[in-house]
Amino acid sequence: MRLGLALATAFSILVSAPAMAQAIPRAAPTKAVTVEQLPPPRIADFSAEKATKAYLAEVAGPARERSDAYYEGRYVLLVVDALYAVVLSGLLLWLRVSAFMRNIAQGFTRSRFWQVPIYVVQYTVVVAVATFPLTVYEDFIREHYYGLSNQNFLAWLQDFGTNFGVTLASMLIFLTVLYAIIRRARRLWWMWASVIAVVYLIVAGAIAPIFIEPLYNHYEALKEGPLKTEILKLASANGIPADNVYEFDESRQDKRISANVSGMFGTTRISLNDNLLKRGNPREILAVMGHEMGHYVLDHGAIIITWLGLLYFLGFVFVNWGFDALAGLFGGNWDMRSIDDPAGLPLIVALATIFLFFTTPIQNTISRTIERQADIFGLNAARQPDGFATAMLKLSEYRKLDPSPFEEFLFYDHPSGRNRILMAMRWKAAHIDDPDVATGPVSPQ
């Protein structure tokens, strides 16, 4: 049996031998292969710090001196404006001008509700007249001195009148509601006032693109072309519900480049000014638009309203405490004792001014934080680090490029130009081998 098994096995091997021979692999033909050393990554040749210094060096001499002087002058004006507001409020109280305006309102009507708007109209006019010389200096003379304004005095005066009208309307609504709450809520008025302030900010944010901003500038659809297509593609890619891009004529007022994605609850609008269109190249425009879209996508409107709501809450608490203390001491001299008396509005304004002045670093920190977040978003969305850097150089016409860290903390509501350019160059260093970045502009070194 074993002999039969052996014969059968031998037979099967002989039969399958041809097939096995065909299946044996044979060496493929070969030829010489050239081996070359790959170039080292470009990141080794690119320094974000060197690029930043080179960009900053492009604004030097008189241009840098003028920019620094303009922005540093704002530090002084911040103090001057606060002192001016407090002193003016003190004069209205101690000279009993405020009490006199309250008495006029009472002469028109016995309704405490309607006395407030009558008083507010008088107050707004008096304050506008009293601050007019300072306003002319800050917004007209100084802007012309530094070469930033394009308006003659009549054109500026027209915008001043428009701004006065908007201010008066908003104060009439807000203060009339505020005093109604004060009369109703009494000791807890400050809590409800904070809620009303937040509601006011939300409504203002929603209606501004449609009803307020067109009062100052003419808006029209950006003409069709590659730039508009790219902006809308950028918006669509980031979930922004806009089917058009608008241009507005800020050049009639000044030389600043600007853009925004504004509105809420269906009033969203993508806008950029004609200065940006005329002075910026496509890379700069897309970089700026990416930043502005970042504010919208990251819900910065809601975030800033929330932070401001908390700040206003603390402010109203401070005002309530300060009003009770000062009215108790000097109310007889001012012919005003209770906070529900509109004659006490100058005291409320003075206390609010003091609070906002000393919380300026907090306000600026909140603003700088969301601006930095929008910068990062814009770099990732538009992928234009050099366009962003050169846009920041254009902003340096009215923003000091390289302040000290303490100076930036106190006075800057945006990151400094140096830090924004450095961020862009570090982003570029991290993406230096990406095809679109590698083939893009060469940063100065």
PLY file of the C-alpha trace (Angstrom):
ply
format ascii 1.0
element vertex 445
property float x
property float y
property float z
element edge 444
property int vertex1
property int vertex2
end_header
0.00 0.00 0.00
2.85 2.30 0.84
4.38 1.48 -2.55
1.12 2.47 -4.28
0.95 5.76 -2.36
4.52 6.54 -3.29
3.86 5.85 -6.98
0.74 8.03 -6.91
2.63 10.90 -5.29
5.44 10.63 -7.82
2.94 10.62 -10.66
1.20 13.78 -9.39
4.51 15.59 -9.10
5.46 14.69 -12.68
2.08 15.82 -14.01
2.20 19.19 -12.20
5.85 19.90 -13.00
5.20 21.85 -16.25
2.69 24.12 -14.56
5.04 24.79 -11.64
7.82 25.57 -14.04
5.66 28.19 -15.74
4.81 29.83 -12.41
8.39 30.36 -11.33
9.00 34.22 -11.27
11.67 35.61 -13.50
13.69 38.76 -12.92
12.22 41.86 -14.62
14.46 43.84 -16.93
16.20 46.67 -15.08
17.80 49.93 -15.96
19.84 52.48 -14.08
17.89 54.79 -11.75
19.24 58.28 -11.00
19.07 59.16 -7.31
19.06 62.85 -6.44
19.06 64.62 -3.07
15.72 66.40 -2.36
16.07 70.09 -1.54
15.64 70.89 2.12
12.22 72.25 3.16
11.86 75.97 2.50
11.01 76.54 6.14
14.73 76.27 6.87
15.32 79.33 4.68
12.45 81.43 6.04
12.51 83.39 9.27
9.25 84.85 10.52
11.14 87.29 12.75
13.37 88.52 9.93
10.39 88.94 7.61
8.54 90.90 10.28
11.47 93.24 10.84
11.85 93.73 7.08
8.17 94.58 6.69
8.27 97.04 9.61
11.33 98.69 8.08
9.25 99.60 5.02
7.55 102.28 7.12
10.38 104.48 8.37
11.53 108.06 8.67
8.88 110.81 8.53
6.10 108.31 7.76
6.81 106.33 10.93
7.21 109.49 13.00
3.89 110.87 11.74
2.10 107.60 12.44
3.52 107.36 15.95
2.69 110.98 16.75
-0.89 110.63 15.52
-1.61 107.53 17.57
0.21 108.70 20.68
-1.86 111.89 20.53
-4.90 109.71 21.10
-3.58 108.83 24.55
-3.72 112.48 25.54
-7.14 112.97 23.95
-8.50 110.01 25.91
-7.70 111.89 29.12
-8.83 115.26 27.74
-12.18 113.88 26.58
-12.86 112.27 29.95
-11.94 115.42 31.89
-13.97 117.57 29.51
-17.06 115.40 30.01
-16.73 115.40 33.80
-16.11 119.15 34.01
-19.01 119.90 31.67
-21.31 117.69 33.75
-20.16 119.48 36.90
-20.94 122.89 35.37
-24.41 121.77 34.32
-25.07 120.64 37.89
-23.43 123.42 39.92
-24.79 126.21 37.73
-28.19 124.51 37.91
-28.46 124.48 34.14
-29.65 120.88 34.31
-32.31 121.77 36.90
-33.39 124.66 34.67
-33.84 122.31 31.68
-35.81 119.93 33.91
-38.07 122.79 34.94
-38.68 123.67 31.28
-39.72 120.07 30.64
-42.08 120.18 33.59
-43.58 123.37 32.18
-44.53 121.52 28.98
-46.17 118.52 30.61
-46.99 116.98 33.97
-46.26 113.50 32.63
-42.98 112.30 34.06
-42.62 109.99 31.09
-42.73 112.80 28.53
-40.65 115.15 30.63
-37.64 112.91 29.97
-37.52 113.24 26.15
-38.10 117.00 26.42
-35.17 117.23 28.81
-33.02 114.94 26.65
-33.46 117.16 23.59
-32.23 120.17 25.54
-29.38 118.24 27.12
-28.16 116.83 23.80
-28.17 120.26 22.16
-26.32 121.90 25.06
-23.66 119.17 25.17
-23.21 119.25 21.37
-22.69 123.01 21.44
-20.36 122.88 24.46
-18.19 120.14 22.95
-18.26 121.49 19.38
-14.82 123.21 19.54
-13.17 120.02 20.81
-15.03 117.95 18.20
-13.86 120.27 15.41
-10.27 119.96 16.57
-10.30 116.17 16.99
-12.36 115.18 13.94
-11.49 117.90 11.43
-8.39 119.97 12.20
-6.29 117.13 13.55
-7.33 114.72 10.78
-6.29 117.28 8.16
-3.02 118.00 9.95
-2.02 114.35 9.65
-3.27 114.10 6.08
-6.06 111.60 6.79
-9.19 113.60 5.92
-10.56 114.26 2.43
-13.39 116.56 3.50
-13.78 120.31 3.39
-15.45 121.91 6.37
-18.94 122.04 4.86
-18.85 118.34 4.00
-17.57 117.55 7.48
-20.30 119.72 9.01
-22.93 117.79 7.07
-21.67 114.52 8.53
-21.56 116.14 11.97
-25.23 117.06 11.58
-26.09 113.50 10.55
-24.23 112.14 13.54
-26.01 114.57 15.83
-29.37 113.40 14.50
-28.50 109.74 15.02
-27.18 110.46 18.52
-30.28 112.45 19.46
-32.64 109.75 18.22
-30.79 106.98 20.04
-30.57 108.97 23.28
-34.25 109.83 23.15
-35.17 106.16 22.92
-32.61 104.78 25.36
-32.89 107.42 28.08
-36.69 107.58 27.98
-36.81 103.82 28.51
-34.04 103.99 31.12
-35.84 106.55 33.26
-39.10 104.61 32.96
-37.23 101.59 34.35
-35.68 103.67 37.12
-39.12 104.87 38.20
-40.58 101.36 38.05
-37.74 99.22 39.44
-36.44 101.80 41.95
-33.62 100.19 43.96
-32.95 97.48 41.34
-32.94 99.82 38.35
-29.26 99.11 37.62
-29.98 95.43 36.97
-32.77 96.12 34.47
-30.78 98.95 32.90
-28.07 96.42 32.02
-30.65 94.28 30.22
-31.94 97.28 28.28
-28.39 98.26 27.32
-27.78 94.77 25.87
-31.08 94.87 23.96
-30.10 98.29 22.63
-26.77 96.91 21.36
-28.51 93.97 19.64
-31.07 96.20 17.91
-28.39 98.68 16.86
-26.28 95.87 15.40
-29.23 94.55 13.43
-30.46 97.83 11.96
-27.13 99.60 11.41
-26.29 98.07 7.99
-29.72 98.90 6.57
-30.72 102.17 8.23
-27.70 103.85 9.85
-24.61 103.27 7.72
-26.29 104.44 4.46
-26.85 107.83 6.13
-23.10 108.46 5.98
-22.09 106.72 2.76
-23.53 105.54 -0.52
-23.63 101.75 -0.92
-23.74 99.96 -4.23
-23.11 96.42 -5.41
-19.48 95.71 -6.22
-19.08 95.29 -9.97
-18.89 91.77 -11.30
-15.41 90.33 -11.73
-12.85 87.89 -10.35
-12.47 89.79 -7.06
-16.21 89.71 -6.28
-16.32 86.03 -7.23
-13.42 85.23 -4.87
-15.00 87.17 -1.99
-18.33 85.36 -2.42
-16.54 82.01 -2.68
-14.72 82.82 0.56
-18.02 83.75 2.20
-19.79 80.62 0.97
-16.95 78.37 2.11
-17.33 79.78 5.62
-21.13 79.64 5.83
-21.85 83.35 5.51
-25.36 83.91 4.09
-24.57 86.65 1.57
-25.19 86.69 -2.17
-23.68 90.09 -2.88
-20.77 92.33 -1.96
-21.18 96.07 -1.47
-18.82 98.97 -1.96
-19.19 102.24 -0.06
-17.58 105.61 -0.73
-15.57 106.31 2.42
-13.03 108.18 0.29
-15.37 111.16 0.46
-14.45 111.35 4.15
-10.96 109.95 4.69
-8.15 107.75 3.39
-8.59 104.77 5.70
-9.00 101.29 4.27
-11.93 99.42 5.75
-14.30 96.49 5.32
-16.91 94.70 7.43
-19.37 91.85 7.58
-22.16 93.46 9.56
-25.72 92.80 10.64
-27.69 89.96 12.17
-31.11 88.34 11.93
-31.18 88.49 8.16
-29.48 91.86 7.70
-26.00 90.45 7.03
-24.01 92.51 4.55
-20.47 92.16 3.21
-19.01 95.59 2.52
-15.67 97.14 1.71
-14.80 100.75 1.11
-13.48 102.27 -2.08
-10.16 103.11 -0.39
-9.45 99.40 0.02
-10.43 98.76 -3.59
-8.24 101.57 -4.92
-5.23 101.14 -2.67
-5.23 97.41 -2.03
-4.21 94.58 -4.31
-6.35 91.41 -4.54
-4.23 89.58 -1.94
-4.63 92.42 0.56
-8.37 92.67 -0.08
-8.92 88.94 0.42
-6.79 89.03 3.58
-8.87 91.86 5.02
-12.14 90.20 4.01
-11.02 86.93 5.61
-10.45 88.80 8.87
-13.86 90.48 8.73
-15.57 87.19 7.93
-13.86 85.75 10.98
-15.79 88.17 13.19
-19.04 86.90 11.73
-18.25 83.17 11.74
-16.84 83.26 15.27
-19.95 85.06 16.57
-17.92 87.99 17.80
-20.98 90.21 17.72
-22.68 88.07 20.36
-19.46 87.67 22.33
-18.70 91.39 22.47
-22.30 92.17 23.44
-22.05 89.62 26.26
-18.80 91.10 27.57
-20.10 94.64 27.24
-23.29 93.59 29.02
-21.24 92.39 31.98
-19.18 95.58 31.92
-22.31 97.74 31.74
-23.77 95.80 34.66
-20.76 96.73 36.79
-20.93 100.26 35.44
-24.55 100.73 36.45
-23.76 99.35 39.91
-20.98 101.94 40.20
-23.25 104.72 38.94
-25.97 103.76 41.42
-23.51 103.81 44.32
-21.86 107.05 43.23
-25.16 108.80 42.56
-26.55 108.00 46.00
-23.34 109.19 47.68
-22.92 112.45 45.75
-26.59 113.37 45.57
-26.79 112.93 49.32
-23.94 115.42 49.75
-24.64 117.99 47.03
-28.17 117.32 45.80
-29.46 120.46 47.50
-26.93 122.61 45.66
-27.93 121.02 42.35
-31.70 121.16 43.00
-31.77 117.40 42.44
-31.84 114.54 44.91
-33.24 111.32 43.41
-31.92 109.31 40.48
-35.32 109.27 38.76
-35.06 113.05 38.29
-33.76 113.76 34.74
-31.88 116.76 36.15
-29.43 114.20 37.52
-28.43 112.98 34.04
-25.14 114.96 34.05
-24.13 113.16 37.24
-24.93 109.79 35.65
-22.86 110.77 32.60
-19.92 111.91 34.74
-19.90 108.69 36.77
-20.23 106.56 33.62
-17.34 108.50 32.04
-15.12 107.86 35.06
-16.00 104.16 35.07
-15.36 103.71 31.34
-12.11 105.67 31.53
-10.62 103.47 34.22
-11.85 100.28 32.58
-10.33 101.22 29.22
-7.62 98.52 29.49
-10.33 95.91 30.11
-12.36 97.09 27.13
-9.25 97.09 24.96
-8.24 93.60 26.11
-11.66 92.24 25.14
-11.43 93.92 21.74
-7.81 92.86 21.13
-8.67 89.26 21.94
-11.46 88.98 19.39
-9.41 90.87 16.80
-6.57 88.41 17.24
-8.99 85.52 16.80
-10.30 87.11 13.60
-6.72 87.53 12.39
-6.06 83.82 12.84
-9.32 82.90 11.16
-8.58 85.19 8.23
-5.13 83.71 7.70
-6.54 80.19 7.63
-9.48 81.15 5.42
-7.88 83.48 2.87
-4.32 82.09 3.11
-2.74 85.42 2.24
-0.05 86.06 4.88
1.87 88.59 2.80
-1.32 90.33 1.70
-2.27 90.58 5.38
1.16 91.99 6.27
1.10 94.70 3.61
-2.48 95.60 4.56
-1.25 96.15 8.12
1.39 98.52 6.77
-1.36 100.59 5.16
-3.16 100.72 8.50
0.04 102.09 10.03
-0.82 105.50 8.57
-2.95 106.03 11.68
-1.87 103.20 14.00
1.50 103.04 15.70
3.24 99.94 14.40
5.53 98.93 17.25
4.44 100.07 20.73
5.75 98.78 24.02
3.81 95.85 25.54
2.48 98.09 28.34
1.44 100.74 25.83
-0.38 98.12 23.76
-2.16 96.77 26.84
-3.43 100.19 27.89
-4.36 101.87 24.63
-4.73 99.35 21.78
-8.13 97.91 20.87
-6.41 95.88 18.10
-3.14 93.98 18.29
-0.23 96.20 17.24
0.92 96.12 13.64
4.11 94.37 14.67
2.29 91.53 16.43
-0.20 91.11 13.60
2.53 90.91 10.97
4.56 88.53 13.13
1.52 86.27 13.46
1.09 86.27 9.68
4.74 85.42 9.11
4.66 82.61 11.67
1.60 81.24 9.90
3.54 81.42 6.65
6.50 79.61 8.19
4.20 76.78 9.25
2.74 76.53 5.73
5.82 77.42 3.68
5.74 74.17 1.69
2.02 74.33 0.86
1.72 74.79 -2.92
-0.30 78.04 -2.80
2.05 79.57 -0.21
5.22 78.31 -1.89
4.21 79.92 -5.17
2.98 83.12 -3.55
4.82 86.38 -2.87
8.32 86.25 -1.47
8.46 87.93 1.92
11.28 90.39 2.55
14.13 89.03 4.65
0 1
1 2
2 3
3 4
4 5
5 6
6 7
7 8
8 9
9 10
10 11
11 12
12 13
13 14
14 15
15 16
16 17
17 18
18 19
19 20
20 21
21 22
22 23
23 24
24 25
25 26
26 27
27 28
28 29
29 30
30 31
31 32
32 33
33 34
34 35
35 36
36 37
37 38
38 39
39 40
40 41
41 42
42 43
43 44
44 45
45 46
46 47
47 48
48 49
49 50
50 51
51 52
52 53
53 54
54 55
55 56
56 57
57 58
58 59
59 60
60 61
61 62
62 63
63 64
64 65
65 66
66 67
67 68
68 69
69 70
70 71
71 72
72 73
73 74
74 75
75 76
76 77
77 78
78 79
79 80
80 81
81 82
82 83
83 84
84 85
85 86
86 87
87 88
88 89
89 90
90 91
91 92
92 93
93 94
94 95
95 96
96 97
97 98
98 99
99 100
100 101
101 102
102 103
103 104
104 105
105 106
106 107
107 108
108 109
109 110
110 111
111 112
112 113
113 114
114 115
115 116
116 117
117 118
118 119
119 120
120 121
121 122
122 123
123 124
124 125
125 126
126 127
127 128
128 129
129 130
130 131
131 132
132 133
133 134
134 135
135 136
136 137
137 138
138 139
139 140
140 141
141 142
142 143
143 144
144 145
145 146
146 147
147 148
148 149
149 150
150 151
151 152
152 153
153 154
154 155
155 156
156 157
157 158
158 159
159 160
160 161
161 162
162 163
163 164
164 165
165 166
166 167
167 168
168 169
169 170
170 171
171 172
172 173
173 174
174 175
175 176
176 177
177 178
178 179
179 180
180 181
181 182
182 183
183 184
184 185
185 186
186 187
187 188
188 189
189 190
190 191
191 192
192 193
193 194
194 195
195 196
196 197
197 198
198 199
199 200
200 201
201 202
202 203
203 204
204 205
205 206
206 207
207 208
208 209
209 210
210 211
211 212
212 213
213 214
214 215
215 216
216 217
217 218
218 219
219 220
220 221
221 222
222 223
223 224
224 225
225 226
226 227
227 228
228 229
229 230
230 231
231 232
232 233
233 234
234 235
235 236
236 237
237 238
238 239
239 240
240 241
241 242
242 243
243 244
244 245
245 246
246 247
247 248
248 249
249 250
250 251
251 252
252 253
253 254
254 255
255 256
256 257
257 258
258 259
259 260
260 261
261 262
262 263
263 264
264 265
265 266
266 267
267 268
268 269
269 270
270 271
271 272
272 273
273 274
274 275
275 276
276 277
277 278
278 279
279 280
280 281
281 282
282 283
283 284
284 285
285 286
286 287
287 288
288 289
289 290
290 291
291 292
292 293
293 294
294 295
295 296
296 297
297 298
298 299
299 300
300 301
301 302
302 303
303 304
304 305
305 306
306 307
307 308
308 309
309 310
310 311
311 312
312 313
313 314
314 315
315 316
316 317
317 318
318 319
319 320
320 321
321 322
322 323
323 324
324 325
325 326
326 327
327 328
328 329
329 330
330 331
331 332
332 333
333 334
334 335
335 336
336 337
337 338
338 339
339 340
340 341
341 342
342 343
343 344
344 345
345 346
346 347
347 348
348 349
349 350
350 351
351 352
352 353
353 354
354 355
355 356
356 357
357 358
358 359
359 360
360 361
361 362
362 363
363 364
364 365
365 366
366 367
367 368
368 369
369 370
370 371
371 372
372 373
373 374
374 375
375 376
376 377
377 378
378 379
379 380
380 381
381 382
382 383
383 384
384 385
385 386
386 387
387 388
388 389
389 390
390 391
391 392
392 393
393 394
394 395
395 396
396 397
397 398
398 399
399 400
400 401
401 402
402 403
403 404
404 405
405 406
406 407
407 408
408 409
409 410
410 411
411 412
412 413
413 414
414 415
415 416
416 417
417 418
418 419
419 420
420 421
421 422
422 423
423 424
424 425
425 426
426 427
427 428
428 429
429 430
430 431
431 432
432 433
433 434
434 435
435 436
436 437
437 438
438 439
439 440
440 441
441 442
442 443
443 444
